[in-house]
Amino acid sequence: MTKSRSIFWHRRDLRIEDNIGLYEASDNSRYLIGVYILDPKILDQNRTTSEAKNWFLGESLLELQKNWESKGSRLLILSGDPIKLIPQLADLIKAESIYWNKNIEPYEINRDKQIIDKLRNEKRKVYTFLDQLIVSPDKIKTKNNEPYKVYGPFYRKWINIINTSKILEDNSIKISSKPEKIIGLDNREILSIKSSNLNYCIIRKSDSIYDLLSSNRFRTTNTCPCRPGESGSIKQLNFFIHSGGIKSYNKGRDIPSLESTSNLSAALSLGTLSCRAAWNGAQRAKNIATDEYQKQSIDTWIKEIAWREFYQNALINFPELENGPYREKWFHFPWQNRPDWFEAWKNGLTGIPIIDAAMRQLKNSGWMHNRCRMIVASFLVKDLLIDWRWGENFFMKSLVDGDLASNNGGWQWSASSGMDPKPMRIFNPFRQASKFDEDANYIRKWIPELSHVSTPNLLSGEIINSERKGYPKPIINHKIQTSIFKELYSNIN
């Protein structure tokens, strides 16, 4: 690569630290400017994203702009179709090279192919890098050179590749240096961009686009546990390591009333933290672990990083998962799809306390504890007999960490329609509540109108009418509904 005038296009890598593509761009460019494009096909809150995720994005872009300015250049924010805007920007500033980190979702892959074709037809150089996975999907194949379809063997291959490759140094992954200084464009060129037809905008707290992304509902509260921005993500990782959360993760991760998870899912999804930094944080925790239980807990959290990569590999290798089940028999399942039951589920009004507490947490905070995600997903599919894709779509429109690969993978796991050696799994919500919320602290937090009800009755759902205070009766009987589900499932081919 020769030193050139270049553009670095941020996508799901909203950070300066350990950004592979940005490091390469800054190291090989004489002049470099950053760009982020507000793609309406990705930011549609009615289909593909959520108010909470757009808040996280807006706050993170605000910090990222400041970080670019501190390095000596600028991050432009453009709004519109990247297929048109990237070539137009390159032409306007006479950029010879364009850099970005690859994404794995089908829409983004197809979009990027069109952009690459346009840029290369214009004799511009395009450099792309794999940044959001520790192990390249090209390397993680079975002996028959096929993609893995089951997590267990995938994990064993994944961890073996990491441990035997040259990327490790004292068990830590070598990371890309952050650029010390970036030489940007001069003010005359910036003014030409502002006066062009590129839908240029700046994320400032007084700007309308900032209000669009960073909604007041999340900006003025701390209800969402995921903290936006590169600095916020690093602080959360360090807190998780040094507060002891990662060292007690084996047990704490399943108790929704505790602050025992990392809360880094949104950071990893939008790239305010790199997957390599997460791995290295786990290795630092191992260095200060004092017993075998703590080390096992840390390994369990590392396996969650591997689950994320497993689902991303699945989507890369089987892009059809975006639109339907992996197991073909599920195309023939006779869903009941009652809209009134779906509305009750969405709004936390099913009359099943653990279900409603979880759905209210999602509605109010933009986030839900992972144990509860499994419980409510099983309930929607196997109690309410509603197509899992309804739930998958609702989660994407509600979650701060909505990620197509992980969300789809989790829903197909819960629905028994995905890549799973044990496809029939039904969660009893009352047993789940008794096991993981034994004091009903989580239920009481999110359903305050039931705070006076005894713990046994909250866990069992057996609440007498005089204690309900407007809280609904159960809309279904778990035993009856799951019996119907099992019968329907046994009859599909």
Backbone torsions as a table, in degrees:
resi	resn	phi	psi	omega
1	MET	NA	137.7	175.9
2	THR	-103.4	154.5	178.9
3	LYS	-61.7	129.4	-173.8
4	SER	-145.8	173.1	171.3
5	ARG	-85.1	122.2	-166.6
6	SER	-136.7	162.7	173.5
7	ILE	-121.1	135.7	167.9
8	PHE	-111.0	124.4	-177.4
9	TRP	-99.6	109.5	174.6
10	HIS	-76.1	141.9	175.0
11	ARG	-135.2	-93.2	177.1
12	ARG	-103.1	48.2	-177.2
13	ASP	-148.8	58.2	-169.9
14	LEU	-82.6	62.9	-177.9
15	ARG	-155.6	162.1	173.5
16	ILE	-96.1	-39.6	-176.4
17	GLU	-71.3	137.0	175.3
18	ASP	46.1	54.2	176.6
19	ASN	-114.5	104.8	-170.8
20	ILE	-58.7	-49.8	-178.6
21	GLY	-64.4	-41.0	179.9
22	LEU	-66.3	-40.0	177.6
23	TYR	-60.2	-46.5	-179.4
24	GLU	-63.7	-40.4	-179.9
25	ALA	-64.6	-45.2	-178.1
26	SER	-69.6	-32.1	-178.0
27	ASP	-75.9	-21.7	-173.6
28	ASN	-119.0	15.4	-177.9
29	SER	-123.3	142.2	173.7
30	ARG	-80.0	-44.8	175.3
31	TYR	-126.6	137.8	-175.5
32	LEU	-141.9	133.0	174.1
33	ILE	-128.2	145.3	179.0
34	GLY	-97.8	156.6	176.5
35	VAL	-144.8	142.9	168.4
36	TYR	-127.6	134.7	-177.2
37	ILE	-112.4	124.5	175.2
38	LEU	-79.0	91.9	-176.3
39	ASP	-83.2	114.4	-176.4
40	PRO	-60.3	-24.3	179.3
41	LYS	-74.6	-16.4	177.3
42	ILE	-101.2	-28.2	-174.3
43	LEU	-96.9	12.8	-178.3
44	ASP	-74.8	107.0	-178.2
45	GLN	-70.3	-11.9	176.7
46	ASN	-86.6	-12.5	-176.4
47	ARG	-135.1	-49.1	-163.3
48	THR	-117.4	-9.6	-178.9
49	THR	-150.5	-178.2	-174.5
50	SER	-127.3	163.9	174.6
51	GLU	-59.7	-41.4	-178.6
52	ALA	-65.8	-41.7	-179.5
53	LYS	-68.2	-38.0	177.6
54	ASN	-66.9	-33.6	173.4
55	TRP	-61.6	-47.8	179.7
56	PHE	-60.1	-41.8	179.0
57	LEU	-63.3	-48.4	-177.6
58	GLY	-60.6	-46.1	179.4
59	GLU	-65.0	-37.5	-179.2
60	SER	-69.8	-38.7	177.0
61	LEU	-65.9	-36.6	178.1
62	LEU	-58.7	-45.0	178.7
63	GLU	-70.2	-39.5	-178.2
64	LEU	-63.1	-38.9	176.1
65	GLN	-58.7	-43.7	-179.8
66	LYS	-64.9	-37.7	179.3
67	ASN	-65.5	-38.9	177.0
68	TRP	-64.2	-43.1	-179.9
69	GLU	-63.9	-35.5	179.7
70	SER	-68.2	-20.8	178.9
71	LYS	-91.2	-8.2	175.7
72	GLY	108.8	4.1	-179.6
73	SER	-132.3	-158.4	-177.9
74	ARG	-139.0	152.3	169.9
75	LEU	-107.3	115.1	177.0
76	LEU	-83.6	143.6	172.9
77	ILE	-114.0	116.8	177.9
78	LEU	-114.1	152.9	-179.5
79	SER	-124.0	125.6	178.7
80	GLY	143.9	-156.5	-176.0
81	ASP	-86.0	115.5	-179.5
82	PRO	-59.8	-27.5	179.8
83	ILE	-60.9	-32.2	177.3
84	LYS	-91.1	-40.1	-169.2
85	LEU	-74.6	-39.3	-178.6
86	ILE	-62.7	-49.9	176.5
87	PRO	-62.4	-37.2	179.5
88	GLN	-64.5	-43.1	178.9
89	LEU	-64.9	-42.8	179.2
90	ALA	-60.1	-40.8	179.7
91	ASP	-68.2	-40.6	-176.1
92	LEU	-64.1	-40.8	-176.6
93	ILE	-101.9	4.8	179.2
94	LYS	59.1	44.6	178.4
95	ALA	-74.4	132.4	178.7
96	GLU	-88.5	-27.6	-175.0
97	SER	-135.1	144.2	177.1
98	ILE	-128.4	131.6	-177.7
99	TYR	-118.3	144.8	168.1
100	TRP	-162.0	164.5	174.8
101	ASN	-95.0	138.5	-175.5
102	LYS	-67.5	147.3	169.6
103	ASN	-111.3	165.6	-171.1
104	ILE	-117.2	-0.7	-179.0
105	GLU	-82.0	145.0	-175.1
106	PRO	-53.8	-44.3	-180.0
107	TYR	-60.1	-45.4	-177.1
108	GLU	-68.1	-37.7	178.3
109	ILE	-62.7	-46.8	-179.8
110	ASN	-66.5	-40.2	177.8
111	ARG	-62.1	-44.9	-177.0
112	ASP	-65.9	-34.5	177.0
113	LYS	-60.5	-41.9	179.1
114	GLN	-65.5	-39.1	179.7
115	ILE	-67.0	-43.5	179.1
116	ILE	-59.6	-43.9	179.1
117	ASP	-60.2	-44.3	-180.0
118	LYS	-62.8	-46.5	-176.9
119	LEU	-65.3	-41.5	-179.3
120	ARG	-70.6	-31.2	174.6
121	ASN	-64.5	-26.1	178.4
122	GLU	-91.8	10.0	176.8
123	LYS	68.0	28.8	175.2
124	ARG	-98.8	152.8	-179.2
125	LYS	-94.0	139.1	179.7
126	VAL	-122.0	129.3	178.0
127	TYR	-124.5	121.9	-179.9
128	THR	-122.2	152.1	-173.3
129	PHE	-139.3	152.4	174.5
130	LEU	-91.2	112.6	-174.0
131	ASP	-119.0	-27.7	-169.5
132	GLN	-95.1	6.3	175.1
133	LEU	-130.4	143.8	177.8
134	ILE	-72.7	-42.8	-178.1
135	VAL	-112.2	130.7	179.0
136	SER	-65.1	135.6	177.0
137	PRO	-57.9	-25.9	178.6
138	ASP	-65.8	-24.8	-176.0
139	LYS	-92.4	-19.3	-170.8
140	ILE	-104.8	83.1	-177.3
141	LYS	-127.6	161.7	175.5
142	THR	-74.7	177.0	177.5
143	LYS	-61.7	-24.8	177.6
144	ASN	-90.1	11.7	179.7
145	ASN	61.7	36.9	177.6
146	GLU	-114.4	155.6	177.0
147	PRO	-68.7	149.4	177.2
148	TYR	-72.7	141.7	180.0
149	LYS	-115.9	-3.2	-179.9
150	VAL	-129.7	138.2	-173.3
151	TYR	-63.8	-45.8	-174.3
152	GLY	-52.4	-57.8	177.3
153	PRO	-62.3	-35.1	176.8
154	PHE	-59.6	-47.2	-178.0
155	TYR	-61.5	-43.6	-178.7
156	ARG	-62.3	-39.4	177.7
157	LYS	-69.9	-42.4	-179.0
158	TRP	-59.5	-50.2	-177.3
159	ILE	-69.5	-32.3	178.3
160	ASN	-67.5	-40.7	178.0
161	ILE	-61.5	-44.1	-179.9
162	ILE	-63.4	-45.6	-174.6
163	ASN	-71.8	-22.8	-176.6
164	THR	-107.8	-0.3	-178.8
165	SER	-90.7	176.0	-178.7
166	LYS	-90.3	8.9	-177.8
167	ILE	-81.6	-12.0	-176.3
168	LEU	-95.0	145.4	173.6
169	GLU	-143.2	109.1	-172.8
170	ASP	57.0	43.3	178.7
171	ASN	69.9	-0.8	176.6
172	SER	-101.5	148.8	178.4
173	ILE	-84.4	133.6	176.7
174	LYS	-64.4	131.4	-177.3
175	ILE	-113.6	159.6	179.0
176	SER	-74.4	137.9	175.9
177	SER	-67.5	146.7	174.2
178	LYS	-84.0	144.4	-178.5
179	PRO	-63.7	132.3	178.4
180	GLU	-75.4	-38.6	179.3
181	LYS	-148.6	140.6	176.8
182	ILE	-123.5	128.5	177.2
183	ILE	-87.8	117.1	-176.4
184	GLY	-95.5	-167.7	178.3
185	LEU	-81.9	160.4	178.1
186	ASP	-81.2	167.8	-174.9
187	ASN	-61.5	-32.9	179.9
188	ARG	-62.2	-41.6	-180.0
189	GLU	-70.4	-36.4	176.8
190	ILE	-63.3	-40.9	178.6
191	LEU	-63.9	-35.1	179.1
192	SER	-67.5	-33.4	177.0
193	ILE	-68.7	-43.2	-179.1
194	LYS	-62.4	-34.0	-176.8
195	SER	-89.7	-0.6	-179.2
196	SER	-82.9	-175.6	179.9
197	ASN	-101.0	35.3	-176.3
198	LEU	-92.0	10.4	-177.5
199	ASN	54.9	49.9	-178.7
200	TYR	-72.8	138.7	174.5
201	CYS	-150.4	161.5	179.7
202	ILE	-120.7	136.5	176.0
203	ILE	-83.2	101.2	173.6
204	ARG	-127.2	157.6	-175.6
205	LYS	-66.7	-16.2	177.7
206	SER	-98.0	3.9	-172.7
207	ASP	-93.4	145.4	-177.4
208	SER	-66.0	-34.0	-179.9
209	ILE	-67.4	-30.5	176.5
210	TYR	-66.6	-41.0	177.8
211	ASP	-64.2	-36.5	179.4
212	LEU	-63.5	-44.9	-177.0
213	LEU	-80.5	-47.3	-174.1
214	SER	-98.9	79.6	-174.0
215	SER	-61.3	146.6	-179.0
216	ASN	-58.8	-30.6	-176.5
217	ARG	-60.4	-37.9	179.7
218	PHE	-95.8	-26.6	-176.4
219	ARG	-69.0	-29.6	-173.4
220	THR	-102.1	7.5	179.2
221	THR	-133.7	170.0	175.1
222	ASN	-115.0	29.0	-177.2
223	THR	-69.5	-30.6	178.9
224	CYS	-84.2	124.8	-177.2
225	PRO	-77.5	-12.6	180.0
226	CYS	-86.4	122.5	-176.7
227	ARG	-97.0	126.0	-176.1
228	PRO	-75.1	166.0	176.0
229	GLY	86.4	155.0	-179.6
230	GLU	-62.1	-43.9	-178.6
231	SER	-67.0	-39.2	178.4
232	GLY	-63.9	-39.4	-179.9
233	SER	-66.7	-41.8	178.8
234	ILE	-64.1	-40.4	177.7
235	LYS	-62.6	-41.3	179.7
236	GLN	-66.0	-40.5	177.7
237	LEU	-62.2	-46.0	-179.2
238	ASN	-64.9	-37.6	177.9
239	PHE	-64.5	-43.5	-180.0
240	PHE	-60.6	-38.6	-179.3
241	ILE	-72.5	-48.2	-169.4
242	HIS	-91.3	-16.9	177.4
243	SER	-81.4	-12.6	-180.0
244	GLY	100.4	-3.6	-178.2
245	GLY	-58.4	-43.6	-178.1
246	ILE	-70.6	-27.3	-177.1
247	LYS	-82.2	-12.2	174.5
248	SER	-119.3	22.0	-171.6
249	TYR	-64.6	-32.3	-177.3
250	ASN	-53.5	-42.6	-179.9
251	LYS	-96.1	-45.0	-173.1
252	GLY	-63.3	-28.3	-175.3
253	ARG	-63.6	-20.0	-177.1
254	ASP	-98.8	-1.1	-177.1
255	ILE	-103.1	102.1	-172.2
256	PRO	-67.8	-18.0	-179.9
257	SER	-81.5	-10.0	-178.7
258	LEU	-98.4	153.7	173.4
259	GLU	-91.0	70.3	-169.4
260	SER	-116.5	2.9	176.1
261	THR	-106.9	169.3	-174.1
262	SER	-76.5	-24.3	-175.1
263	ASN	59.5	29.2	-177.3
264	LEU	-102.3	8.4	-175.7
265	SER	-62.1	-42.0	178.6
266	ALA	-68.4	-37.7	179.0
267	ALA	-61.8	-40.8	179.2
268	LEU	-74.1	-32.3	179.9
269	SER	-68.6	-45.4	-178.9
270	LEU	-96.3	-2.3	171.2
271	GLY	78.1	25.5	170.7
272	THR	-73.6	-13.7	173.2
273	LEU	-134.6	138.7	179.2
274	SER	-84.3	154.5	176.9
275	CYS	-64.0	-28.3	178.7
276	ARG	-70.8	-37.2	176.8
277	ALA	-64.9	-36.4	177.0
278	ALA	-63.7	-45.9	177.4
279	TRP	-58.9	-47.5	-178.2
280	ASN	-64.4	-33.5	175.4
281	GLY	-62.7	-40.1	177.4
282	ALA	-64.1	-37.7	178.6
283	GLN	-67.7	-36.9	175.9
284	ARG	-63.6	-37.9	178.4
285	ALA	-64.8	-38.0	178.1
286	LYS	-62.5	-33.8	-178.7
287	ASN	-67.3	-22.7	-179.8
288	ILE	-111.1	4.7	176.9
289	ALA	-68.0	143.8	-174.9
290	THR	-109.2	-10.0	179.2
291	ASP	-151.8	175.1	-175.1
292	GLU	-68.3	-35.3	179.1
293	TYR	-60.2	-42.9	179.6
294	GLN	-63.5	-41.5	179.0
295	LYS	-65.4	-38.2	177.2
296	GLN	-65.6	-38.1	177.6
297	SER	-63.1	-40.8	178.5
298	ILE	-64.2	-41.7	177.5
299	ASP	-63.1	-35.2	177.5
300	THR	-63.7	-40.0	178.0
301	TRP	-67.7	-37.2	176.2
302	ILE	-60.9	-36.5	178.1
303	LYS	-64.9	-26.3	175.0
304	GLU	-69.7	-35.4	173.7
305	ILE	-62.2	-40.0	178.7
306	ALA	-66.9	-37.3	176.2
307	TRP	-58.5	-42.6	178.7
308	ARG	-59.0	-44.3	-178.9
309	GLU	-71.3	-32.1	176.6
310	PHE	-62.0	-45.8	-179.3
311	TYR	-68.1	-34.9	177.5
312	GLN	-69.4	-39.4	174.6
313	ASN	-61.5	-40.6	179.4
314	ALA	-59.9	-44.5	-178.7
315	LEU	-68.8	-36.6	177.9
316	ILE	-62.7	-45.7	-175.0
317	ASN	-83.4	-23.8	-179.1
318	PHE	-133.0	70.6	-175.7
319	PRO	-61.8	-17.5	177.8
320	GLU	-65.3	-15.3	177.9
321	LEU	-59.8	-25.7	-179.9
322	GLU	-58.5	-30.2	-172.3
323	ASN	-110.8	-5.8	-177.4
324	GLY	-174.2	-178.9	-174.8
325	PRO	-73.4	152.8	174.8
326	TYR	-72.5	-40.6	179.6
327	ARG	-85.7	117.8	-170.8
328	GLU	-62.2	-29.5	-178.4
329	LYS	-59.7	-23.2	-178.4
330	TRP	-72.7	-14.7	174.0
331	PHE	-66.0	-19.2	-174.7
332	HIS	-105.5	6.7	-177.1
333	PHE	-70.8	132.8	-177.7
334	PRO	-84.0	76.5	-179.4
335	TRP	-60.4	144.8	175.4
336	GLN	-85.2	-37.8	171.7
337	ASN	49.9	53.2	177.2
338	ARG	-76.4	118.4	-178.8
339	PRO	-60.3	-35.5	-178.9
340	ASP	-67.5	-37.3	176.7
341	TRP	-68.4	-38.2	179.6
342	PHE	-64.4	-41.4	178.0
343	GLU	-63.2	-41.0	178.0
344	ALA	-62.6	-41.8	179.2
345	TRP	-63.9	-47.4	-178.2
346	LYS	-59.4	-37.5	-171.8
347	ASN	-98.3	6.6	178.7
348	GLY	67.6	43.8	-178.0
349	LEU	-131.2	37.8	-179.6
350	THR	-84.2	-15.7	-175.4
351	GLY	84.9	1.8	175.6
352	ILE	-105.0	106.4	-167.9
353	PRO	-53.8	-45.5	-176.8
354	ILE	-67.1	-34.5	177.1
355	ILE	-66.1	-47.8	-175.5
356	ASP	-69.2	-35.2	176.9
357	ALA	-62.2	-44.4	-179.1
358	ALA	-64.8	-44.2	-178.8
359	MET	-68.0	-32.1	176.3
360	ARG	-73.0	-34.0	173.9
361	GLN	-60.1	-44.4	178.9
362	LEU	-62.3	-46.3	-176.7
363	LYS	-63.6	-37.7	-174.7
364	ASN	-90.2	-28.2	-173.7
365	SER	-114.5	-13.9	-175.9
366	GLY	76.5	11.8	-176.6
367	TRP	-147.2	153.7	175.6
368	MET	-141.7	140.3	177.6
369	HIS	-59.4	141.9	-173.6
370	ASN	-62.1	-39.7	177.3
371	ARG	-58.6	-40.7	-179.4
372	CYS	-70.9	-31.0	176.1
373	ARG	-60.0	-41.2	179.3
374	MET	-67.0	-39.6	-177.9
375	ILE	-65.9	-48.2	-176.1
376	VAL	-71.4	-30.2	178.3
377	ALA	-69.4	-45.0	177.2
378	SER	-60.2	-40.9	-178.9
379	PHE	-64.4	-43.7	-179.3
380	LEU	-61.2	-44.3	-173.8
381	VAL	-80.2	-46.9	-167.3
382	LYS	-102.8	-10.0	171.3
383	ASP	-106.0	-48.4	-177.2
384	LEU	-88.2	-10.7	178.0
385	LEU	57.0	43.9	178.9
386	ILE	-109.4	136.7	-178.2
387	ASP	-50.4	127.0	-178.2
388	TRP	-57.8	-25.1	-179.8
389	ARG	-67.3	-26.0	173.7
390	TRP	-63.1	-45.6	179.6
391	GLY	-67.5	-41.1	178.6
392	GLU	-58.4	-46.4	-179.9
393	ASN	-64.9	-41.0	179.9
394	PHE	-65.2	-39.7	177.4
395	PHE	-62.1	-43.8	179.7
396	MET	-61.5	-32.0	-179.6
397	LYS	-85.9	1.2	-175.9
398	SER	-125.6	-30.1	-170.3
399	LEU	-84.0	140.1	172.5
400	VAL	-69.0	-27.2	-178.2
401	ASP	-107.1	23.9	-179.1
402	GLY	-54.8	118.2	-176.6
403	ASP	-136.6	123.0	-172.5
404	LEU	-54.0	-48.9	-175.7
405	ALA	-64.7	-51.3	-177.3
406	SER	-68.8	-40.1	-179.3
407	ASN	-66.8	-45.9	178.4
408	ASN	-62.9	-45.0	-179.7
409	GLY	-61.8	-42.9	179.7
410	GLY	-65.2	-41.2	179.5
411	TRP	-68.7	-39.8	179.0
412	GLN	-69.8	-31.7	173.7
413	TRP	-62.2	-46.8	-178.4
414	SER	-69.3	-34.7	-178.2
415	ALA	-80.8	-10.6	-176.1
416	SER	69.5	22.2	-179.4
417	SER	-103.9	-2.1	-172.2
418	GLY	-105.8	-155.5	-177.9
419	MET	-84.7	96.2	-173.8
420	ASP	-154.9	124.5	179.8
421	PRO	-70.1	-12.2	176.6
422	LYS	-122.6	79.4	-170.2
423	PRO	-71.0	-24.2	-178.1
424	MET	-97.6	104.8	-178.4
425	ARG	-137.2	121.2	179.5
426	ILE	-125.1	126.2	178.4
427	PHE	-94.6	126.9	171.7
428	ASN	-83.6	114.1	-173.4
429	PRO	-62.2	-30.6	-178.7
430	PHE	-74.1	-40.3	176.0
431	ARG	-67.2	-39.3	178.0
432	GLN	-61.4	-43.0	178.4
433	ALA	-63.3	-44.1	-179.0
434	SER	-65.0	-35.0	-176.9
435	LYS	-79.8	-39.0	-171.0
436	PHE	-112.3	-6.4	175.9
437	ASP	-138.0	51.6	-167.0
438	GLU	-60.1	-26.6	176.6
439	ASP	-97.4	3.1	179.0
440	ALA	60.7	25.5	179.6
441	ASN	-66.6	-39.0	179.7
442	TYR	-66.7	-44.8	179.2
443	ILE	-60.8	-46.0	-178.3
444	ARG	-64.0	-35.4	-178.9
445	LYS	-63.0	-44.1	-172.3
446	TRP	-96.4	-12.0	173.7
447	ILE	-126.0	72.7	-174.5
448	PRO	-61.5	-24.9	179.8
449	GLU	-67.5	-11.9	177.7
450	LEU	-107.6	12.9	-174.6
451	SER	-62.7	-22.4	-178.8
452	HIS	-83.8	-12.1	-175.7
453	VAL	-76.3	144.8	-178.7
454	SER	-64.0	152.2	-179.3
455	THR	-58.8	-47.2	179.2
456	PRO	-56.7	-39.3	-178.8
457	ASN	-73.6	-33.0	175.9
458	LEU	-65.7	-39.8	-177.5
459	LEU	-73.6	-35.4	-178.9
460	SER	-87.0	-17.4	-176.9
461	GLY	79.7	5.3	-178.9
462	GLU	-88.6	81.9	-175.8
463	ILE	-108.5	125.9	-178.5
464	ILE	-73.4	154.4	-172.6
465	ASN	-57.5	-37.7	-176.7
466	SER	-68.1	-16.8	-179.9
467	GLU	-97.8	-4.0	-172.9
468	ARG	-72.3	-36.0	178.6
469	LYS	49.3	46.5	178.8
470	GLY	93.1	-11.9	178.8
471	TYR	-71.8	133.6	-172.5
472	PRO	-71.6	157.7	171.1
473	LYS	-74.8	157.7	179.4
474	PRO	-57.0	134.6	-178.1
475	ILE	-80.3	-15.6	179.5
476	ILE	-144.6	167.4	171.9
477	ASN	-105.0	119.3	-174.0
478	HIS	-56.7	-46.3	-175.9
479	LYS	-64.2	-42.7	-179.0
480	ILE	-67.0	-47.4	-175.6
481	GLN	-65.0	-40.2	179.9
482	THR	-71.2	-27.4	173.8
483	SER	-66.2	-40.5	176.6
484	ILE	-63.6	-43.0	179.6
485	PHE	-59.5	-46.5	-177.7
486	LYS	-61.4	-38.9	179.9
487	GLU	-67.4	-44.5	177.9
488	LEU	-62.0	-40.6	-178.7
489	TYR	-65.1	-38.4	-177.6
490	SER	-68.8	-19.7	-176.2
491	ASN	-96.7	-6.2	179.4
492	ILE	-87.2	147.1	-177.3
493	ASN	-91.5	NA	NA
